[in-house]
Amino acid sequence: MKNDNNPGKARRSLKLRKIMKCFCSGEQLQIDDRDESLATKDYTTRLRSSRAREAEQKPDIGDIEEAESSLRESGALNYEEARALLGRYEYQKGNIEAALHVFEGIDIASVTTKIKVTLAIRARTKKRRSQKYDKSPMSIHAVSLLLEAVFLKAKSLQVLGRCKEAAQSCTVILDIVESSLPEGLPENFGADCKLQETLSNAVELLPQLWILADSPREAIISYRRALLHRWNLDVQTNAKIQKEFSIFLLYSGSEYIPPSLRFQMDSSFVPRTNIEEAILLLMILLRKVTLQSIEWDPSILDHLSYALSISDGLTALANQVEELLPRNIDQRERYLILALCYYGGGDNFTALNLLRKLLSSSEDPTCVPGLLLASRICAESLEYAGDGINFARRAIERMQGRCDRLIGVANYVLGLSLSTQSRAVLKDSERVKMQSEALQSLESAGELTTMNDSNVIYHLCVENAEQRKLDMALHYAKCLLKLEDGSTLKGWMLLARVLSAQKQFPEAETIIDAALDQSGKWDQGELLRTKAKLQIAQGQVKSAIETYRQLLAVLQVQRKSFGLAENLKEEGNRNRTMELEMWHDLASIYIKSSQWQDAEICLSKSEAISFYSASRLYISGLLQQSKGLYKAALRDYTKALAIDPCHIPSLISTAVVLRQIGDHSPGIVRSFLMEALRLDRTSASAWHNLGLLYKEEGEAMEAAECFQAAILLQETEPIEPFR
């Protein structure tokens, strides 16, 4: 009863009803002397003309309550607050241009200081948890009303396509709050008004506006500002911003901008690229999913998979997938993703074991992606090639009548498995049959993929080349180069090798020179080494040595660069391997020229790079053998085979030295040669030495067959293996 008799409240309520009556009726509002210039004056005619249509519309009850709160605290509704209310009313009715006109009449700069002081005082009292408030120049409801007006102005500008202006307007809100509360907002800071809601909306909207305004730099800065400052955002909003930011970093193609130094702490991880920052954000989101603070979103894993796959982080991706709860990911999907990760990371054994679990009768034995991947992995191993054939045939049987292109992929992996299995078969008849089936499968794959799959064409070329069908191999090599438009070294190198097998060395060197012209310095290592070998094949030893010097210069520059960049560690290892092989090539040249001292220098350079190298020990054995030191050579070959039992040149040379020493049975010598041929049926040197052994044993027919095979293979031997 006491409040009902309060004359002050009655006057304020009367004034509020007058305001709202003006909003609904279209009459001009008069609160003080300045109210004559309100936007209602500009829009009176339009409002009156639409009075009938709007008669049934009622003002938002929340607006009335907030206006009442402002009136109760300040005793009056000033000019800016009145405009804020009117603008919000126009915006809610969908009169965007009218609302913008009203909002533009608010001089926010004139009240910015008062807003900042009010926010600062409010924060202090919240922090002290005191019921005694310092005197504020404005009520918190008035601050909320004005900041909401600035936000709605930004939304209006966005609707009208003026996104840059909208972003600038939105920035005003964040600047005011951040400068007033540099340590962030206390908890439940604006719980009694719409301030927190307005602030959260502004924080979320700002980076989107900069993206629409084609300002990626400002967008990135706004995203970081949203995530690094304490805005009291709820968990879902924060996660939404993190996801949007990660997607923008991954796919926008914008230049990377390092985080501000004020956000970098000692010993903390600081992203160095867009990809690293996106990965960090996505891993944080996955952690939130695991902790059940946000709902599971499959797209998070999709984006993280992409980011880690292009940054060679598949092992890290596997770890993230393993941490996912069973309710978040299906067990079969987990098996498949983990298998892909481990396969991409080079752990074929683990990947194959996971796929066997996936393809077991208790899981999904007809999973086509699993069958194809399992066949592809098995095709890389002589031991499991037979399993690869079975997996591929199961996939083909499962896909009858479905997508031709996918059936083409299945035929492709079947061809790879058959090709690998053919190298493990001892009987010539079985091997020839399997090679024919491999070629048929690859040709079917080429037809089904309309000869647009570079992997299929590449292996068609290699398979034809290894079966010494060099004309067809040359055709496919040219098709591959045309399809890739010369964009990969693989195509250039394969074409040069096929030409070298046809003994077209000058043409092959021309191809390598063309590739060198179209490639950057960083990609020229393999090309220069191939060029040197072509020059050696043509008897141009001095030119070859000069080419090796160019290669060494390129590798030294790259080694210094890779030594400074941890993310290029794998590339650095590849170049050290190439340098090792280069010293071995040079040593071989000097051994043939009987320049033993120079050969020893090359081997010492090689030893400094890798002491435990089967290739280095093999070359050392050749050096000892050329000097007539057969027992020393045999020791080197034995050491090489201890490091790599499948090192074919050491197997052959061991057999040769044992024959020269003459204190071992022919059966032992033959075993080394047969092992070499088991590993590589196209080794002309192995066939030749086996023929010599049969000749010494008096088996003329077997010797003749071996010599015939050696001559045929030698006439079509490339300077480097096709595969």
Secondary structure, DSSP 4 states (H G I P E B T S, - for coil): -TGGG-HHHHHHHHHHHHHHHHHHH-PPP-SSGGGGGSHHHHTHHHHHHTHHHHTT----HHHHHHHHHHHHHHSS--HHHHHHHHHHHHHHHT-HHHHHHHHHT--HHHHHHHHHHHHHHHHHHHHHT-S-PPPPSS-HHHHHHHHHHHHHHHHHHHHTT-HHHHHHHHHHHHHHHHHH-TT-PPTTTTTTSSHHHHHHHHHHHHHHHHHHTT-HHHHHHHHHHHHHS-----HHHHHHHHHHHHHHHHHS-PPP-PPPGGG--TT-----SHHHHHHHHHHHHHHHHHTTSS---HHHHHHHHHHHHHTT-HHHHHHHHHHS-TTTS-HHHHHHHHHHHHHHTT-HHHHHHHHHHHTSTTS-TT-HHHHHHHHHHHTT-TTTHHHHHHHHHHHHHHTTTS-HHHHHHHHHHHHHHHHHHHHH--SHHHHHHHHHHHHHHHHHHHHHTTT--HHHHHHHHHHHHHTT-HHHHHHHHHHHHHHHTT-SHHHHHHHHHHHHHTT-HHHHHHHHHHHHHHS-GGG-HHHHHHHHHHHHHTT-HHHHHHHHHHHHHHHHHHHHHHHT-GGGHHHHHHHHHHHHHHHHHHHHHHHHTT-HHHHHHHHHHHHHH-SS-HHHHHHHHHHHHHTT-HHHHHHHHHHHHHH-TT-HHHHHHHHHHHHHH--S-HHHHHHHHHHHHHH-TT-HHHHHHHHHHHHHTT-HHHHHHHHHHHHHHHHT--SS---
